[in-house]
Amino acid sequence: MFAQDFKNLSPATKDQLKLSNEHKDLELARDEVFADLYAHSLGTESNHIYSKLMKQHFPTVLKFFEEFNRK
């Protein structure tokens, strides 16, 4: 899931989200994305631009959590 969405990000988007290899290792980035999108999947809304961008750029991860939470 994460890898699928991550590979579709442009280098500029990775930098904007601070997910480029220059900023942190991918395992830590994955954990951060999962935490943010899990909160979104539970209905927690955020007006923070970073959180909104995570939701926009990681649709596969968000869909997984939304389906998981319906069970």
PDB file of N, CA, C and O in Angstrom:
ATOM      1  N   MET A   1       0.814  -1.187   0.000  1.00  0.00           N
ATOM      2  CA  MET A   1       0.000   0.000   0.000  1.00  0.00           C
ATOM      3  C   MET A   1       0.863   1.259   0.000  1.00  0.00           C
ATOM      4  O   MET A   1       0.812   2.062  -0.932  1.00  0.00           O
ATOM      5  N   PHE A   2       1.646   1.415   1.045  1.00  0.00           N
ATOM      6  CA  PHE A   2       2.492   2.598   1.156  1.00  0.00           C
ATOM      7  C   PHE A   2       3.428   2.699  -0.045  1.00  0.00           C
ATOM      8  O   PHE A   2       3.550   3.760  -0.658  1.00  0.00           O
ATOM      9  N   ALA A   3       4.077   1.609  -0.372  1.00  0.00           N
ATOM     10  CA  ALA A   3       5.042   1.626  -1.480  1.00  0.00           C
ATOM     11  C   ALA A   3       4.371   2.004  -2.795  1.00  0.00           C
ATOM     12  O   ALA A   3       4.948   2.725  -3.609  1.00  0.00           O
ATOM     13  N   GLN A   4       3.154   1.516  -2.998  1.00  0.00           N
ATOM     14  CA  GLN A   4       2.421   1.822  -4.227  1.00  0.00           C
ATOM     15  C   GLN A   4       2.160   3.329  -4.338  1.00  0.00           C
ATOM     16  O   GLN A   4       2.425   3.934  -5.376  1.00  0.00           O
ATOM     17  N   ASP A   5       1.644   3.923  -3.272  1.00  0.00           N
ATOM     18  CA  ASP A   5       1.387   5.361  -3.301  1.00  0.00           C
ATOM     19  C   ASP A   5       2.685   6.162  -3.314  1.00  0.00           C
ATOM     20  O   ASP A   5       2.786   7.168  -4.015  1.00  0.00           O
ATOM     21  N   PHE A   6       3.666   5.725  -2.551  1.00  0.00           N
ATOM     22  CA  PHE A   6       4.935   6.448  -2.449  1.00  0.00           C
ATOM     23  C   PHE A   6       5.627   6.547  -3.798  1.00  0.00           C
ATOM     24  O   PHE A   6       6.174   7.597  -4.135  1.00  0.00           O
ATOM     25  N   LYS A   7       5.611   5.472  -4.575  1.00  0.00           N
ATOM     26  CA  LYS A   7       6.307   5.497  -5.869  1.00  0.00           C
ATOM     27  C   LYS A   7       5.646   6.451  -6.866  1.00  0.00           C
ATOM     28  O   LYS A   7       6.270   6.857  -7.847  1.00  0.00           O
ATOM     29  N   ASN A   8       4.376   6.807  -6.612  1.00  0.00           N
ATOM     30  CA  ASN A   8       3.672   7.733  -7.498  1.00  0.00           C
ATOM     31  C   ASN A   8       3.904   9.204  -7.149  1.00  0.00           C
ATOM     32  O   ASN A   8       3.452  10.092  -7.872  1.00  0.00           O
ATOM     33  N   LEU A   9       4.600   9.463  -6.055  1.00  0.00           N
ATOM     34  CA  LEU A   9       4.873  10.840  -5.647  1.00  0.00           C
ATOM     35  C   LEU A   9       6.038  11.418  -6.437  1.00  0.00           C
ATOM     36  O   LEU A   9       7.036  10.744  -6.690  1.00  0.00           O
ATOM     37  N   SER A  10       5.890  12.661  -6.813  1.00  0.00           N
ATOM     38  CA  SER A  10       7.005  13.341  -7.474  1.00  0.00           C
ATOM     39  C   SER A  10       8.066  13.694  -6.424  1.00  0.00           C
ATOM     40  O   SER A  10       7.760  13.767  -5.234  1.00  0.00           O
ATOM     41  N   PRO A  11       9.283  13.909  -6.852  1.00  0.00           N
ATOM     42  CA  PRO A  11      10.312  14.325  -5.899  1.00  0.00           C
ATOM     43  C   PRO A  11       9.914  15.598  -5.141  1.00  0.00           C
ATOM     44  O   PRO A  11      10.215  15.727  -3.954  1.00  0.00           O
ATOM     45  N   ALA A  12       9.249  16.527  -5.809  1.00  0.00           N
ATOM     46  CA  ALA A  12       8.829  17.767  -5.153  1.00  0.00           C
ATOM     47  C   ALA A  12       7.798  17.490  -4.058  1.00  0.00           C
ATOM     48  O   ALA A  12       7.835  18.105  -2.992  1.00  0.00           O
ATOM     49  N   THR A  13       6.883  16.564  -4.329  1.00  0.00           N
ATOM     50  CA  THR A  13       5.868  16.211  -3.322  1.00  0.00           C
ATOM     51  C   THR A  13       6.525  15.500  -2.145  1.00  0.00           C
ATOM     52  O   THR A  13       6.173  15.755  -0.993  1.00  0.00           O
ATOM     53  N   LYS A  14       7.470  14.615  -2.419  1.00  0.00           N
ATOM     54  CA  LYS A  14       8.189  13.941  -1.335  1.00  0.00           C
ATOM     55  C   LYS A  14       8.896  14.954  -0.446  1.00  0.00           C
ATOM     56  O   LYS A  14       8.895  14.821   0.778  1.00  0.00           O
ATOM     57  N   ASP A  15       9.493  15.955  -1.055  1.00  0.00           N
ATOM     58  CA  ASP A  15      10.154  17.000  -0.275  1.00  0.00           C
ATOM     59  C   ASP A  15       9.138  17.810   0.525  1.00  0.00           C
ATOM     60  O   ASP A  15       9.362  18.116   1.696  1.00  0.00           O
ATOM     61  N   GLN A  16       8.020  18.155  -0.114  1.00  0.00           N
ATOM     62  CA  GLN A  16       6.984  18.933   0.561  1.00  0.00           C
ATOM     63  C   GLN A  16       6.445  18.201   1.788  1.00  0.00           C
ATOM     64  O   GLN A  16       6.178  18.817   2.819  1.00  0.00           O
ATOM     65  N   LEU A  17       6.288  16.890   1.670  1.00  0.00           N
ATOM     66  CA  LEU A  17       5.784  16.083   2.778  1.00  0.00           C
ATOM     67  C   LEU A  17       6.902  15.637   3.715  1.00  0.00           C
ATOM     68  O   LEU A  17       6.657  14.942   4.702  1.00  0.00           O
ATOM     69  N   LYS A  18       8.120  16.040   3.400  1.00  0.00           N
ATOM     70  CA  LYS A  18       9.308  15.664   4.179  1.00  0.00           C
ATOM     71  C   LYS A  18       9.466  14.141   4.234  1.00  0.00           C
ATOM     72  O   LYS A  18       9.807  13.565   5.267  1.00  0.00           O
ATOM     73  N   LEU A  19       9.207  13.516   3.089  1.00  0.00           N
ATOM     74  CA  LEU A  19       9.316  12.061   2.975  1.00  0.00           C
ATOM     75  C   LEU A  19      10.446  11.635   2.049  1.00  0.00           C
ATOM     76  O   LEU A  19      10.592  10.449   1.753  1.00  0.00           O
ATOM     77  N   SER A  20      11.238  12.583   1.594  1.00  0.00           N
ATOM     78  CA  SER A  20      12.361  12.206   0.738  1.00  0.00           C
ATOM     79  C   SER A  20      13.437  11.569   1.608  1.00  0.00           C
ATOM     80  O   SER A  20      13.473  11.775   2.821  1.00  0.00           O
ATOM     81  N   ASN A  21      14.295  10.810   0.987  1.00  0.00           N
ATOM     82  CA  ASN A  21      15.366  10.135   1.731  1.00  0.00           C
ATOM     83  C   ASN A  21      16.262  11.114   2.462  1.00  0.00           C
ATOM     84  O   ASN A  21      16.918  10.748   3.436  1.00  0.00           O
ATOM     85  N   GLU A  22      16.296  12.345   2.006  1.00  0.00           N
ATOM     86  CA  GLU A  22      17.117  13.356   2.676  1.00  0.00           C
ATOM     87  C   GLU A  22      16.562  13.684   4.055  1.00  0.00           C
ATOM     88  O   GLU A  22      17.310  14.069   4.954  1.00  0.00           O
ATOM     89  N   HIS A  23      15.252  13.533   4.224  1.00  0.00           N
ATOM     90  CA  HIS A  23      14.601  13.948   5.461  1.00  0.00           C
ATOM     91  C   HIS A  23      14.501  12.841   6.502  1.00  0.00           C
ATOM     92  O   HIS A  23      14.690  13.096   7.691  1.00  0.00           O
ATOM     93  N   LYS A  24      14.208  11.628   6.078  1.00  0.00           N
ATOM     94  CA  LYS A  24      14.076  10.535   7.044  1.00  0.00           C
ATOM     95  C   LYS A  24      14.095   9.207   6.314  1.00  0.00           C
ATOM     96  O   LYS A  24      13.949   9.160   5.092  1.00  0.00           O
ATOM     97  N   ASP A  25      14.272   8.137   7.055  1.00  0.00           N
ATOM     98  CA  ASP A  25      14.262   6.840   6.392  1.00  0.00           C
ATOM     99  C   ASP A  25      12.815   6.458   6.069  1.00  0.00           C
ATOM    100  O   ASP A  25      11.875   6.950   6.693  1.00  0.00           O
ATOM    101  N   LEU A  26      12.659   5.588   5.100  1.00  0.00           N
ATOM    102  CA  LEU A  26      11.334   5.248   4.606  1.00  0.00           C
ATOM    103  C   LEU A  26      10.476   4.516   5.627  1.00  0.00           C
ATOM    104  O   LEU A  26       9.251   4.630   5.599  1.00  0.00           O
ATOM    105  N   GLU A  27      11.098   3.774   6.520  1.00  0.00           N
ATOM    106  CA  GLU A  27      10.324   3.074   7.546  1.00  0.00           C
ATOM    107  C   GLU A  27       9.650   4.075   8.486  1.00  0.00           C
ATOM    108  O   GLU A  27       8.484   3.906   8.844  1.00  0.00           O
ATOM    109  N   LEU A  28      10.359   5.079   8.872  1.00  0.00           N
ATOM    110  CA  LEU A  28       9.787   6.118   9.724  1.00  0.00           C
ATOM    111  C   LEU A  28       8.718   6.908   8.959  1.00  0.00           C
ATOM    112  O   LEU A  28       7.677   7.248   9.523  1.00  0.00           O
ATOM    113  N   ALA A  29       8.970   7.195   7.695  1.00  0.00           N
ATOM    114  CA  ALA A  29       7.990   7.903   6.870  1.00  0.00           C
ATOM    115  C   ALA A  29       6.711   7.084   6.757  1.00  0.00           C
ATOM    116  O   ALA A  29       5.611   7.627   6.860  1.00  0.00           O
ATOM    117  N   ARG A  30       6.850   5.797   6.548  1.00  0.00           N
ATOM    118  CA  ARG A  30       5.671   4.917   6.446  1.00  0.00           C
ATOM    119  C   ARG A  30       4.859   4.959   7.731  1.00  0.00           C
ATOM    120  O   ARG A  30       3.632   5.050   7.689  1.00  0.00           O
ATOM    121  N   ASP A  31       5.521   4.896   8.852  1.00  0.00           N
ATOM    122  CA  ASP A  31       4.818   4.928  10.133  1.00  0.00           C
ATOM    123  C   ASP A  31       4.059   6.238  10.312  1.00  0.00           C
ATOM    124  O   ASP A  31       2.938   6.250  10.820  1.00  0.00           O
ATOM    125  N   GLU A  32       4.665   7.320   9.899  1.00  0.00           N
ATOM    126  CA  GLU A  32       4.025   8.633  10.020  1.00  0.00           C
ATOM    127  C   GLU A  32       2.785   8.718   9.127  1.00  0.00           C
ATOM    128  O   GLU A  32       1.739   9.211   9.548  1.00  0.00           O
ATOM    129  N   VAL A  33       2.913   8.234   7.899  1.00  0.00           N
ATOM    130  CA  VAL A  33       1.777   8.234   6.968  1.00  0.00           C
ATOM    131  C   VAL A  33       0.659   7.359   7.526  1.00  0.00           C
ATOM    132  O   VAL A  33      -0.504   7.761   7.512  1.00  0.00           O
ATOM    133  N   PHE A  34       0.995   6.172   8.015  1.00  0.00           N
ATOM    134  CA  PHE A  34      -0.024   5.268   8.545  1.00  0.00           C
ATOM    135  C   PHE A  34      -0.758   5.898   9.721  1.00  0.00           C
ATOM    136  O   PHE A  34      -1.983   5.806   9.803  1.00  0.00           O
ATOM    137  N   ALA A  35      -0.035   6.531  10.624  1.00  0.00           N
ATOM    138  CA  ALA A  35      -0.676   7.144  11.796  1.00  0.00           C
ATOM    139  C   ALA A  35      -1.644   8.240  11.370  1.00  0.00           C
ATOM    140  O   ALA A  35      -2.766   8.314  11.871  1.00  0.00           O
ATOM    141  N   ASP A  36      -1.216   9.077  10.460  1.00  0.00           N
ATOM    142  CA  ASP A  36      -2.066  10.180  10.010  1.00  0.00           C
ATOM    143  C   ASP A  36      -3.312   9.662   9.302  1.00  0.00           C
ATOM    144  O   ASP A  36      -4.418  10.139   9.555  1.00  0.00           O
ATOM    145  N   LEU A  37      -3.134   8.695   8.421  1.00  0.00           N
ATOM    146  CA  LEU A  37      -4.269   8.204   7.645  1.00  0.00           C
ATOM    147  C   LEU A  37      -5.182   7.304   8.457  1.00  0.00           C
ATOM    148  O   LEU A  37      -6.374   7.212   8.162  1.00  0.00           O
ATOM    149  N   TYR A  38      -4.659   6.647   9.461  1.00  0.00           N
ATOM    150  CA  TYR A  38      -5.528   5.875  10.360  1.00  0.00           C
ATOM    151  C   TYR A  38      -6.480   6.832  11.076  1.00  0.00           C
ATOM    152  O   TYR A  38      -7.667   6.540  11.220  1.00  0.00           O
ATOM    153  N   ALA A  39      -5.963   7.962  11.517  1.00  0.00           N
ATOM    154  CA  ALA A  39      -6.818   8.965  12.169  1.00  0.00           C
ATOM    155  C   ALA A  39      -7.886   9.469  11.197  1.00  0.00           C
ATOM    156  O   ALA A  39      -9.048   9.619  11.575  1.00  0.00           O
ATOM    157  N   HIS A  40      -7.498   9.728   9.956  1.00  0.00           N
ATOM    158  CA  HIS A  40      -8.481  10.149   8.949  1.00  0.00           C
ATOM    159  C   HIS A  40      -9.551   9.080   8.753  1.00  0.00           C
ATOM    160  O   HIS A  40     -10.733   9.400   8.624  1.00  0.00           O
ATOM    161  N   SER A  41      -9.150   7.833   8.731  1.00  0.00           N
ATOM    162  CA  SER A  41     -10.102   6.745   8.482  1.00  0.00           C
ATOM    163  C   SER A  41     -11.120   6.605   9.603  1.00  0.00           C
ATOM    164  O   SER A  41     -12.198   6.047   9.397  1.00  0.00           O
ATOM    165  N   LEU A  42     -10.788   7.106  10.782  1.00  0.00           N
ATOM    166  CA  LEU A  42     -11.710   7.069  11.920  1.00  0.00           C
ATOM    167  C   LEU A  42     -12.624   8.292  11.951  1.00  0.00           C
ATOM    168  O   LEU A  42     -13.475   8.425  12.830  1.00  0.00           O
ATOM    169  N   GLY A  43     -12.433   9.178  10.981  1.00  0.00           N
ATOM    170  CA  GLY A  43     -13.279  10.357  10.902  1.00  0.00           C
ATOM    171  C   GLY A  43     -12.681  11.591  11.540  1.00  0.00           C
ATOM    172  O   GLY A  43     -13.337  12.630  11.609  1.00  0.00           O
ATOM    173  N   THR A  44     -11.454  11.497  12.006  1.00  0.00           N
ATOM    174  CA  THR A  44     -10.788  12.661  12.582  1.00  0.00           C
ATOM    175  C   THR A  44     -10.409  13.610  11.454  1.00  0.00           C
ATOM    176  O   THR A  44      -9.684  13.231  10.534  1.00  0.00           O
ATOM    177  N   GLU A  45     -10.889  14.815  11.522  1.00  0.00           N
ATOM    178  CA  GLU A  45     -10.587  15.802  10.490  1.00  0.00           C
ATOM    179  C   GLU A  45      -9.486  16.733  10.972  1.00  0.00           C
ATOM    180  O   GLU A  45      -9.362  17.021  12.162  1.00  0.00           O
ATOM    181  N   SER A  46      -8.708  17.185  10.034  1.00  0.00           N
ATOM    182  CA  SER A  46      -7.627  18.112  10.352  1.00  0.00           C
ATOM    183  C   SER A  46      -7.606  19.203   9.297  1.00  0.00           C
ATOM    184  O   SER A  46      -7.760  18.929   8.107  1.00  0.00           O
ATOM    185  N   ASN A  47      -7.420  20.416   9.725  1.00  0.00           N
ATOM    186  CA  ASN A  47      -7.282  21.537   8.799  1.00  0.00           C
ATOM    187  C   ASN A  47      -5.826  21.800   8.445  1.00  0.00           C
ATOM    188  O   ASN A  47      -5.519  22.693   7.656  1.00  0.00           O
ATOM    189  N   HIS A  48      -4.938  21.019   9.033  1.00  0.00           N
ATOM    190  CA  HIS A  48      -3.511  21.209   8.788  1.00  0.00           C
ATOM    191  C   HIS A  48      -3.188  20.764   7.361  1.00  0.00           C
ATOM    192  O   HIS A  48      -3.571  19.669   6.949  1.00  0.00           O
ATOM    193  N   ILE A  49      -2.495  21.602   6.620  1.00  0.00           N
ATOM    194  CA  ILE A  49      -2.188  21.319   5.214  1.00  0.00           C
ATOM    195  C   ILE A  49      -1.408  20.022   5.050  1.00  0.00           C
ATOM    196  O   ILE A  49      -1.638  19.278   4.097  1.00  0.00           O
ATOM    197  N   TYR A  50      -0.495  19.745   5.962  1.00  0.00           N
ATOM    198  CA  TYR A  50       0.306  18.515   5.883  1.00  0.00           C
ATOM    199  C   TYR A  50      -0.604  17.292   5.936  1.00  0.00           C
ATOM    200  O   TYR A  50      -0.443  16.354   5.155  1.00  0.00           O
ATOM    201  N   SER A  51      -1.543  17.309   6.849  1.00  0.00           N
ATOM    202  CA  SER A  51      -2.468  16.190   7.003  1.00  0.00           C
ATOM    203  C   SER A  51      -3.354  16.043   5.770  1.00  0.00           C
ATOM    204  O   SER A  51      -3.612  14.926   5.320  1.00  0.00           O
ATOM    205  N   LYS A  52      -3.810  17.143   5.231  1.00  0.00           N
ATOM    206  CA  LYS A  52      -4.638  17.109   4.019  1.00  0.00           C
ATOM    207  C   LYS A  52      -3.851  16.543   2.835  1.00  0.00           C
ATOM    208  O   LYS A  52      -4.387  15.780   2.031  1.00  0.00           O
ATOM    209  N   LEU A  53      -2.585  16.923   2.738  1.00  0.00           N
ATOM    210  CA  LEU A  53      -1.751  16.414   1.648  1.00  0.00           C
ATOM    211  C   LEU A  53      -1.508  14.909   1.794  1.00  0.00           C
ATOM    212  O   LEU A  53      -1.489  14.184   0.799  1.00  0.00           O
ATOM    213  N   MET A  54      -1.327  14.448   3.011  1.00  0.00           N
ATOM    214  CA  MET A  54      -1.168  13.007   3.247  1.00  0.00           C
ATOM    215  C   MET A  54      -2.394  12.263   2.722  1.00  0.00           C
ATOM    216  O   MET A  54      -2.279  11.251   2.030  1.00  0.00           O
ATOM    217  N   LYS A  55      -3.556  12.783   3.064  1.00  0.00           N
ATOM    218  CA  LYS A  55      -4.816  12.165   2.640  1.00  0.00           C
ATOM    219  C   LYS A  55      -4.921  12.158   1.114  1.00  0.00           C
ATOM    220  O   LYS A  55      -5.371  11.175   0.525  1.00  0.00           O
ATOM    221  N   GLN A  56      -4.513  13.231   0.490  1.00  0.00           N
ATOM    222  CA  GLN A  56      -4.585  13.356  -0.961  1.00  0.00           C
ATOM    223  C   GLN A  56      -3.606  12.431  -1.684  1.00  0.00           C
ATOM    224  O   GLN A  56      -3.950  11.833  -2.703  1.00  0.00           O
ATOM    225  N   HIS A  57      -2.398  12.318  -1.161  1.00  0.00           N
ATOM    226  CA  HIS A  57      -1.344  11.613  -1.892  1.00  0.00           C
ATOM    227  C   HIS A  57      -1.186  10.139  -1.520  1.00  0.00           C
ATOM    228  O   HIS A  57      -0.385   9.435  -2.134  1.00  0.00           O
ATOM    229  N   PHE A  58      -1.929   9.668  -0.535  1.00  0.00           N
ATOM    230  CA  PHE A  58      -1.847   8.258  -0.155  1.00  0.00           C
ATOM    231  C   PHE A  58      -3.242   7.619  -0.147  1.00  0.00           C
ATOM    232  O   PHE A  58      -3.698   7.127   0.885  1.00  0.00           O
ATOM    233  N   PRO A  59      -3.918   7.630  -1.312  1.00  0.00           N
ATOM    234  CA  PRO A  59      -5.288   7.111  -1.371  1.00  0.00           C
ATOM    235  C   PRO A  59      -5.400   5.615  -1.111  1.00  0.00           C
ATOM    236  O   PRO A  59      -6.401   5.162  -0.554  1.00  0.00           O
ATOM    237  N   THR A  60      -4.410   4.853  -1.496  1.00  0.00           N
ATOM    238  CA  THR A  60      -4.461   3.403  -1.281  1.00  0.00           C
ATOM    239  C   THR A  60      -4.376   3.074   0.204  1.00  0.00           C
ATOM    240  O   THR A  60      -5.087   2.193   0.688  1.00  0.00           O
ATOM    241  N   VAL A  61      -3.524   3.767   0.914  1.00  0.00           N
ATOM    242  CA  VAL A  61      -3.387   3.559   2.356  1.00  0.00           C
ATOM    243  C   VAL A  61      -4.682   3.968   3.055  1.00  0.00           C
ATOM    244  O   VAL A  61      -5.170   3.251   3.929  1.00  0.00           O
ATOM    245  N   LEU A  62      -5.233   5.108   2.676  1.00  0.00           N
ATOM    246  CA  LEU A  62      -6.475   5.574   3.289  1.00  0.00           C
ATOM    247  C   LEU A  62      -7.605   4.583   3.042  1.00  0.00           C
ATOM    248  O   LEU A  62      -8.363   4.267   3.959  1.00  0.00           O
ATOM    249  N   LYS A  63      -7.724   4.096   1.826  1.00  0.00           N
ATOM    250  CA  LYS A  63      -8.772   3.125   1.499  1.00  0.00           C
ATOM    251  C   LYS A  63      -8.628   1.859   2.348  1.00  0.00           C
ATOM    252  O   LYS A  63      -9.624   1.327   2.837  1.00  0.00           O
ATOM    253  N   PHE A  64      -7.404   1.378   2.523  1.00  0.00           N
ATOM    254  CA  PHE A  64      -7.162   0.199   3.342  1.00  0.00           C
ATOM    255  C   PHE A  64      -7.690   0.404   4.758  1.00  0.00           C
ATOM    256  O   PHE A  64      -8.403  -0.448   5.288  1.00  0.00           O
ATOM    257  N   PHE A  65      -7.340   1.530   5.367  1.00  0.00           N
ATOM    258  CA  PHE A  65      -7.782   1.787   6.740  1.00  0.00           C
ATOM    259  C   PHE A  65      -9.288   1.985   6.827  1.00  0.00           C
ATOM    260  O   PHE A  65      -9.913   1.547   7.793  1.00  0.00           O
ATOM    261  N   GLU A  66      -9.873   2.635   5.838  1.00  0.00           N
ATOM    262  CA  GLU A  66     -11.325   2.812   5.847  1.00  0.00           C
ATOM    263  C   GLU A  66     -12.034   1.459   5.785  1.00  0.00           C
ATOM    264  O   GLU A  66     -13.002   1.225   6.508  1.00  0.00           O
ATOM    265  N   GLU A  67     -11.550   0.581   4.928  1.00  0.00           N
ATOM    266  CA  GLU A  67     -12.139  -0.767   4.843  1.00  0.00           C
ATOM    267  C   GLU A  67     -11.885  -1.558   6.109  1.00  0.00           C
ATOM    268  O   GLU A  67     -12.768  -2.286   6.565  1.00  0.00           O
ATOM    269  N   PHE A  68     -10.719  -1.437   6.679  1.00  0.00           N
ATOM    270  CA  PHE A  68     -10.372  -2.140   7.908  1.00  0.00           C
ATOM    271  C   PHE A  68     -11.298  -1.714   9.050  1.00  0.00           C
ATOM    272  O   PHE A  68     -11.736  -2.549   9.841  1.00  0.00           O
ATOM    273  N   ASN A  69     -11.590  -0.435   9.134  1.00  0.00           N
ATOM    274  CA  ASN A  69     -12.411   0.086  10.224  1.00  0.00           C
ATOM    275  C   ASN A  69     -13.894  -0.224  10.051  1.00  0.00           C
ATOM    276  O   ASN A  69     -14.664  -0.092  11.003  1.00  0.00           O
ATOM    277  N   ARG A  70     -14.304  -0.629   8.860  1.00  0.00           N
ATOM    278  CA  ARG A  70     -15.708  -1.024   8.637  1.00  0.00           C
ATOM    279  C   ARG A  70     -15.992  -2.416   9.142  1.00  0.00           C
ATOM    280  O   ARG A  70     -17.152  -2.782   9.329  1.00  0.00           O
ATOM    281  N   LYS A  71     -14.956  -3.200   9.365  1.00  0.00           N
ATOM    282  CA  LYS A  71     -15.134  -4.602   9.789  1.00  0.00           C
ATOM    283  C   LYS A  71     -15.544  -4.701  11.226  1.00  0.00           C
ATOM    284  O   LYS A  71     -15.735  -5.804  11.739  1.00  0.00           O
TER     285      LYS A  71
END
